[in-house]
C-alpha cells in the first residue's frame, strides 16, 4: 500500500489531500499495476514536493544530467538497497510554474496538470517507462483511468 509524504515549497495553495486521494484510488483499484516485487501487505511511502523552476533545474541537473527545468522528476527506490529505510518507494518533484505553463498550452487548469504529473511520477516509481510509443500509450491509458476515478 502506498502512502504520501507531501511538501509544498511554493506559495501556491495546493493541498496534499489531492495526492492522498489519488494514491488511495490507486491502492484500491489498480493493485495490478504494482510490480510483483512489491510486498502488497507492506506500507510504502512516496514523497511529493511542489517546487519552483530554479530548484527543479538543480534537481534535474543533479539526477538526470540535464541543465534545465522540467515539469516532473521522479526518483524510484524500490529494490534499492542504498536508500536508508526500505519503506520509501520514491520521490516526486513537480515544478508548479512549468506545470502552470503547460496547463495553459493544453487549455486546462494548473491543478489538472499537477495531478497528471503526480500520477505520471508514481507510475515511473512503480517501474513504468515510456521510451517506446507503446509504453507511452500504456502509461497514458493508466493515467487517464486513474484520474477518471478522482
C-alpha positions in Angstrom: 0.0 0.0 0.0 1.3 3.4 -1.0 1.1 6.4 1.4 2.1 10.1 0.9 4.5 12.5 2.4 3.6 15.9 0.9 5.7 19.1 0.9 4.8 22.4 -0.8 7.8 24.6 -1.2 5.8 27.1 -3.2 3.4 29.9 -2.4 0.7 28.1 -4.4 -2.2 26.9 -2.1 -2.2 23.2 -3.2 -3.3 20.7 -0.6 -1.7 17.3 -0.2 -5.1 15.7 0.2 -5.5 15.7 -3.6 -2.5 13.4 -3.9 -3.6 11.3 -1.0 -6.9 10.7 -2.7 -5.1 9.7 -5.9 -2.9 7.2 -4.1 -6.0 5.8 -2.3 -7.6 5.3 -5.7 -4.5 3.5 -7.0 -4.3 1.3 -3.8 -8.0 0.3 -4.1 -8.4 -0.1 -7.8 -5.1 -0.6 -9.5 -3.2 -3.1 -7.5 -2.3 -5.0 -10.7 -0.1 -2.1 -11.7 2.2 -2.6 -8.7 5.4 -4.6 -9.5 5.5 -8.2 -8.4 8.5 -7.4 -6.2 6.4 -5.0 -4.1 5.1 -6.7 -1.0 1.4 -5.6 -1.1 1.0 -6.2 2.6 3.7 -3.6 3.5 3.3 0.1 3.8 5.4 2.2 1.3 5.8 5.9 1.1 6.1 8.3 -1.8 7.1 11.9 -1.1 5.7 14.6 -3.4 7.3 18.0 -3.3 6.0 21.0 -5.2 8.8 23.3 -6.1 9.8 26.3 -8.4 11.8 26.2 -11.6 15.0 27.2 -10.0 15.1 24.2 -7.7 13.8 21.9 -10.4 16.7 22.9 -12.7 19.1 21.9 -9.9 17.4 18.6 -9.3 17.2 17.8 -13.0 20.9 18.6 -13.4 21.9 16.5 -10.4 19.9 13.4 -11.1 19.4 13.4 -14.8 22.4 15.5 -16.0 20.1 17.9 -17.8 20.8 21.6 -17.0 17.3 23.0 -17.5 14.0 22.9 -15.7 11.3 20.3 -16.4 7.8 19.5 -15.3 8.4 16.5 -13.1 11.3 14.4 -11.8 10.6 11.1 -10.1 13.2 9.1 -8.2 12.4 5.4 -7.6 13.9 3.4 -4.8 12.0 0.1 -5.0 14.6 -2.6 -4.9 17.4 -0.2 -4.0 19.5 -1.3 -1.0 21.3 2.0 -0.8 18.3 4.1 0.4 18.0 4.5 4.1 15.0 2.5 5.3 13.2 0.2 3.0 9.7 1.8 3.1 10.4 4.7 0.8 9.2 3.8 -2.7 10.3 7.1 -4.2 10.2 10.9 -4.5 8.4 13.1 -6.9 9.3 16.7 -7.6 6.8 18.8 -9.6 7.6 22.3 -10.9 4.4 24.4 -10.3 5.5 27.2 -12.7 6.2 24.7 -15.5 3.0 22.8 -14.8 1.1 26.1 -15.0 2.6 27.0 -18.3 1.9 23.5 -19.7 -1.7 23.7 -18.5 -2.3 26.9 -20.4 -0.9 25.4 -23.6 -3.1 22.4 -23.1 -6.2 24.5 -22.2 -6.9 23.1 -18.8 -6.2 24.3 -15.2 -2.9 24.0 -13.4 -4.3 21.6 -10.8 -5.3 19.2 -13.5 -1.8 19.3 -14.9 -0.2 18.8 -11.4 -2.4 15.8 -10.8 -1.5 14.3 -14.1 2.2 14.9 -13.4 1.8 13.2 -9.9 0.3 10.1 -11.4 2.9 10.1 -14.1 5.6 10.2 -11.4 4.0 7.5 -9.4 3.9 5.2 -12.4 7.6 5.8 -13.0 8.4 4.9 -9.4 6.4 1.7 -9.9 8.7 0.9 -12.8 6.8 2.2 -15.9 8.8 3.8 -18.6 7.9 5.4 -22.0 11.0 5.1 -24.1 8.8 3.5 -26.8 5.5 4.7 -28.1 3.6 1.5 -27.0 4.9 2.1 -23.4 3.9 5.7 -23.6 0.4 4.7 -24.6 0.2 2.3 -21.7 1.2 5.0 -19.2 -1.3 7.5 -20.7 -4.1 5.0 -20.6 -3.4 4.1 -16.9 -3.1 7.8 -16.0 -6.4 8.6 -17.6 -8.1 5.7 -15.9 -6.7 6.7 -12.5 -7.7 10.4 -12.9 -11.2 9.5 -14.2 -11.9 7.9 -10.8 -10.8 11.0 -8.9 
